[in-house]
Amino acid sequence: MSCHYILVDDDDDDDDDDDDDSHPVLSVWQAKARDAREQRRSQLTAAHRYIIEMAADALDLDYNTTEDFVIDDYKVT
C-alpha cells in the first residue's frame, strides 16, 4: 500500500518569493525528480521517440506532454 501526501499552503499571503525556503524537503524532492527525469530523457533513443510520437498522436496530445508523462516517475528516492 502506498501513501500519497499533499502539501497545503495555509499561508494566506501571496508572497511566492519564499517558496523554496518554506518547504525545503519539497525543494530537495523536486530537484531529485528533475534530475531523474533528465537522466531518463537522455537515455531515450529514436525508437523511444517514435513510440512516444505515435502514442501522442493516438491520445491527441502534444509530444512534450506525452514524453513528460512517460518519463516521469514519482518514486524518486
C-alpha positions in Angstrom: 0.0 0.0 0.0 1.4 3.4 -0.9 0.7 6.7 0.8 0.4 10.0 -1.0 0.9 13.3 0.7 -0.3 16.6 -0.4 1.4 19.7 0.8 -1.1 22.5 1.5 0.0 26.1 1.9 -2.2 27.5 4.6 -0.4 30.9 4.4 -2.9 33.4 3.0 -0.4 36.0 1.8 0.5 35.8 -1.8 4.3 36.1 -1.4 5.7 33.5 -3.7 9.2 34.7 -3.1 9.9 32.4 -0.2 8.5 29.1 -1.6 12.0 27.5 -1.8 12.7 28.3 1.8 9.2 27.4 3.2 9.3 23.8 2.0 13.0 22.7 1.9 12.0 19.0 1.8 9.8 19.6 -1.2 12.6 21.5 -2.9 15.0 18.6 -2.4 12.4 16.2 -3.8 11.7 18.4 -6.8 15.4 18.6 -7.6 15.8 14.8 -7.3 12.8 14.3 -9.5 14.0 16.8 -12.1 17.5 15.2 -12.2 15.9 11.7 -12.6 13.7 12.9 -15.4 16.6 14.5 -17.3 18.7 11.3 -16.8 15.8 9.2 -18.3 15.2 11.7 -21.1 18.9 11.5 -22.1 18.5 7.7 -22.5 15.7 7.9 -25.0 16.5 6.5 -28.4 15.0 7.3 -31.8 12.8 4.2 -31.3 11.5 5.5 -28.0 10.8 8.9 -29.5 8.9 7.3 -32.4 6.7 5.3 -30.0 6.1 8.4 -27.9 5.1 10.3 -31.0 2.7 7.5 -32.1 1.2 7.5 -28.5 0.8 11.3 -28.6 -1.0 11.2 -31.9 -3.3 8.4 -30.7 -4.1 10.2 -27.5 -4.4 13.6 -29.2 -1.7 15.1 -27.0 1.4 17.1 -27.9 4.7 15.2 -28.0 6.3 17.0 -25.0 3.3 16.3 -22.7 3.4 12.6 -23.7 7.1 12.4 -23.2 6.9 14.0 -19.8 4.2 11.6 -18.8 6.2 8.6 -20.0 9.5 9.5 -18.3 8.0 11.0 -15.1 8.3 8.8 -12.0 7.0 9.7 -8.6 9.2 7.0 -6.9 12.3 9.1 -6.5 14.4 8.1 -3.6 
